Amino acid sequence: MIKLLRDLGVTSDVAYLAGLASIGASIAAWTISRNKEDAPGEKADRWGIFVGLWAPTWMALGNALKVEEGRR
């Protein structure tokens, strides 16, 4: 998978930026869901947590891509 990402031109910097962006998206999803939906607060919390789980994935991919970049 890492080789495929590298072949597609994804660098570790892109993965790290995606991780940081997902943290912002998590806060935005939580805020928008909490303010705009007529639903219990737990739903807003779940949206924020769901999107927030993307950050560690992107950071891990960034680390793997960084190792791959060091090999080249």
N, C-alpha and C positions, 0 to 999 in steps of 0.2 A: 504494500500500500504506500509506503514511504517513497519507493522508487517511482510509482505512478504519480504521486503528488509532485515530485521533483521534475518528472518528465512534462508535467502540465505547467511547470514554471512557478509553483508555489514555493516560496522561500520560508525560512524560519521566521524572518521578520513579519511576513504576511500572516503567519499562523499566530504569532504573538499579538499582533494588532487585532486579529479576529477575536482572540481571547479577551483583550481589553474592551473591544466593542461589545462583546456579549455581556460583560458586566454592566455596561451602560444600558444595553437593551433589556437586561433583567430588571434594572431599576425602573426603566420606562414602562415595561410591561406591567409591573406591579402597580405603578402609579396610575397608569391609564385604566387598568382593570378595576382598581379600587375606586376611582373617581367617576368612571363612565358607565359601568355596568350596575344594574340593579340586582346584585347577587350578594350572598354573604361574603364576609372578608376572607374566608378560607380560600375562595376561588382566586382572588387576587394573589394571595400568598402562593398558591400552587403555580400560577403563571410565572411569578417571579422566580420561584425555585426551579421550575422546568427550564427556563431560559438560562438561569444562572449555572445550571449543570453543564452548559456548553463550554464555559471558560476553562475548566480543568482539562477538558478534551483537547481544546485548541492549544493550550500551553504544553501538554504532553506531546502533541504532534510537532509543535515548535522545537521542543527539545530533541525529538527524534530527527527532525530535518537538520538541526544544527550539527548533530553527530554525523549525519550523512554528508553535509557540506564540508566537514573537516576531513573526510576521506578523499575528497576530490582535489 
